[in-house]
């Protein structure tokens, strides 16, 4: 009788595993690339790579926040039926991340692997800081992904190029 229960449990585990594989459940999205000196940060809807010396902030809840001596970056993933447009008001978490009031100083449409809609914003902080924001939307997964990097420098540009949304 015990052997029959174990066999039934094994069949159930295999069926659940197969269903998850077919539906894509449990699969993390990897970044489009991981340059030398960077670390992959896969997510449920999108993946990105941050510099290897940036460490995850244990205090950040509900987001992936990485910080180092030369900057910081964050990955936010949300369920979204329709893509956000670059001219829409910034989500509240952008100001929270920037730690200052920000204004959009430049908008640009870009290509992000796997995204049907994507754009990049440059932000100027009231404290003189600069921030790069990259957004991509995957309509298949109904997900919006936001990557925020401070300061908006060559490292931020490199991080932005690693974003992949969905299957890519």
QUIGIDA-V861203 format. One record per residue. N is the residue number from 1. RES is the residue in one letter. PSI is psi in whole degrees, 0 to 359 (* if undefined). OMEGA is omega in radians with two decimals (NA if undefined). Layout:
n: (N,N)
res: (RES,RES)
psi: (PSI,PSI)
omega: (OMEGA,OMEGA)
This chain:
n: (1,2,3,4,5,6,7,8,9,10,11,12,13,14,15,16,17,18,19,20,21,22,23,24,25,26,27,28,29,30,31,32,33,34,35,36,37,38,39,40,41,42,43,44,45,46,47,48,49,50,51,52,53,54,55,56,57,58,59,60,61,62,63,64,65,66,67,68,69,70,71,72,73,74,75,76,77,78,79,80,81,82,83,84,85,86,87,88,89,90,91,92,93,94,95,96,97,98,99,100,101,102,103,104,105,106,107,108,109,110,111,112,113,114,115,116,117,118,119,120,121,122,123,124,125,126,127,128,129,130,131,132,133,134,135,136,137,138,139,140,141,142,143,144,145,146,147,148,149,150,151,152,153,154,155,156,157,158,159,160,161,162,163,164,165,166,167,168)
res: (X,X,X,X,X,X,X,X,X,X,X,X,X,X,X,X,X,X,X,X,X,X,X,X,X,X,X,X,X,X,X,X,X,X,X,X,X,X,X,X,X,X,X,X,X,X,X,X,X,X,X,X,X,X,X,X,X,X,X,X,X,X,X,X,X,X,X,X,X,X,X,X,X,X,X,X,X,X,X,X,X,X,X,X,X,X,X,X,X,X,X,X,X,X,X,X,X,X,X,X,X,X,X,X,X,X,X,X,X,X,X,X,X,X,X,X,X,X,X,X,X,X,X,X,X,X,X,X,X,X,X,X,X,X,X,X,X,X,X,X,X,X,X,X,X,X,X,X,X,X,X,X,X,X,X,X,X,X,X,X,X,X,X,X,X,X,X,X)
psi: (318,321,323,320,316,319,318,320,318,317,318,315,316,320,316,317,316,318,318,320,317,323,353,7,142,346,129,144,126,158,162,333,161,95,159,137,7,163,141,138,87,153,177,327,339,162,155,167,133,159,143,332,358,129,150,134,115,343,347,121,139,6,165,110,125,138,146,183,332,2,188,159,157,146,124,135,130,152,127,125,316,146,150,145,148,337,356,157,148,143,152,330,340,314,323,315,314,338,21,165,140,154,144,124,341,144,142,131,138,172,131,125,127,350,134,333,137,149,167,138,143,133,143,127,150,338,9,357,159,148,143,130,129,134,140,143,133,107,334,317,356,56,142,135,134,129,128,133,137,133,167,81,197,324,318,318,319,317,313,322,349,351,133,137,131,219,337,*)
omega: (-3.14,3.12,3.11,3.09,3.11,3.11,3.11,3.11,3.12,3.11,3.13,3.11,3.13,3.12,3.11,3.13,3.13,3.12,3.11,3.13,-3.14,-3.10,-3.13,3.14,3.10,3.12,3.09,3.11,3.13,3.06,3.13,3.07,3.06,-3.13,3.06,-3.13,3.13,3.09,3.10,3.05,3.14,3.12,-3.12,-3.12,-3.11,3.11,-3.11,3.05,3.07,3.09,-3.09,-3.13,3.04,-3.11,3.14,3.10,-3.09,-3.11,-3.09,3.10,3.08,3.12,3.03,-3.12,3.12,-3.12,3.07,-3.11,-3.08,3.13,3.11,3.13,-3.09,3.08,3.11,3.13,-3.10,2.97,3.14,3.07,-3.11,-3.13,3.02,3.09,-3.05,-3.12,3.11,3.08,3.13,3.04,-3.10,-3.10,3.13,3.10,3.09,3.12,-3.07,3.14,3.12,3.03,-3.11,3.02,3.08,3.11,3.10,3.07,-3.14,3.01,-3.14,3.03,3.06,3.13,3.11,-3.08,3.04,3.10,-3.13,3.06,3.12,3.10,2.95,-3.10,3.04,3.13,3.11,3.14,-3.14,3.14,3.06,-3.07,3.04,3.14,3.09,-3.11,3.02,-3.13,3.09,-3.09,3.12,3.11,-3.08,-3.07,2.99,-3.12,3.13,3.03,3.14,-3.12,3.13,-0.08,3.12,-3.09,-3.12,3.09,3.11,3.11,3.13,3.07,-3.10,-3.11,-3.12,-3.08,2.98,3.13,3.12,-3.08,3.11,NA)
